[in-house]
Amino acid sequence: PTRRSSDLDAEGILNVHQRTWLSTYPNESEGITHEDITHKVATFTKEGWEKRLETSSSKLILVAKNKASVVGFAVGTKEV
């Protein structure tokens, strides 16, 4: 099921965020190494996601869960 995120989802979102970047963005032909992406995802933090998850009228974060685990997320923002 998909639902609005809560601050309790920060760790699960972080895990999905890190895994998907590591599996998606290394690109040898473009000169983007696995090490480049590993360095980048090391900057992603649970605290950073907790801050992003704070209620905002210009942002919506949804999570997809399989039982208790976050398996996906989407972030939408409204620019004014």
JOUR-V754593 format. One record per residue. N is the residue number from 1. RES is the residue in three letters. PHI is phi in whole degrees, -180 to 180 (* if undefined). PSI is psi in whole degrees, 0 to 359 (* if undefined). D_FIRST is the distance of its C-alpha to the first C-alpha in whole Angstrom. Layout:
# JOUR-V754593
n:res:phi:psi:d_first
N:RES:PHI:PSI:D_FIRST
N:RES:PHI:PSI:D_FIRST
This chain:
# JOUR-V754593
n:res:phi:psi:d_first
1:PRO:*:151:0
2:THR:-110:140:4
3:ARG:-154:169:7
4:ARG:-61:144:10
5:SER:-77:163:12
6:SER:-134:170:14
7:ASP:-61:340:17
8:LEU:-73:349:16
9:ASP:-91:356:14
10:ALA:-55:312:17
11:GLU:-66:318:18
12:GLY:-64:318:15
13:ILE:-64:317:15
14:LEU:-57:315:19
15:ASN:-62:315:18
16:VAL:-65:316:16
17:HIS:-57:311:18
18:GLN:-65:313:21
19:ARG:-62:317:20
20:THR:-69:322:20
21:TRP:-63:317:23
22:LEU:-66:329:25
23:SER:-90:345:24
24:THR:-103:315:24
25:TYR:-91:336:27
26:PRO:-58:133:30
27:ASN:-149:99:32
28:GLU:-57:317:36
29:SER:-67:337:37
30:GLU:-97:0:36
31:GLY:77:20:37
32:ILE:-102:109:34
33:THR:-88:163:34
34:HIS:-60:323:32
35:GLU:-64:322:34
36:ASP:-58:313:33
37:ILE:-72:322:30
38:THR:-58:318:30
39:HIS:-63:317:32
40:LYS:-65:312:30
41:VAL:-68:340:26
42:ALA:-66:341:29
43:THR:-85:347:29
44:PHE:-76:132:25
45:THR:-131:158:25
46:LYS:-62:319:22
47:GLU:-62:321:25
48:GLY:-62:318:24
49:TRP:-70:325:21
50:GLU:-60:319:21
51:LYS:-66:318:24
52:ARG:-63:329:21
53:LEU:-79:353:19
54:GLU:-60:142:21
55:THR:-59:134:21
56:SER:-147:140:22
57:SER:-77:348:23
58:SER:-106:9:23
59:LYS:-141:142:20
60:LEU:-133:126:16
61:ILE:-120:123:14
62:LEU:-109:149:10
63:VAL:-123:146:8
64:ALA:-108:132:6
65:LYS:-125:148:6
66:ASN:-117:102:7
67:LYS:61:242:9
68:ALA:-96:357:10
69:SER:-99:137:11
70:VAL:-74:126:10
71:VAL:-117:355:10
72:GLY:-173:163:10
73:PHE:-155:159:11
74:ALA:-139:141:13
75:VAL:-121:126:16
76:GLY:-121:138:18
77:THR:-128:149:21
78:LYS:-109:122:24
79:GLU:-93:136:27
80:VAL:-114:*:30
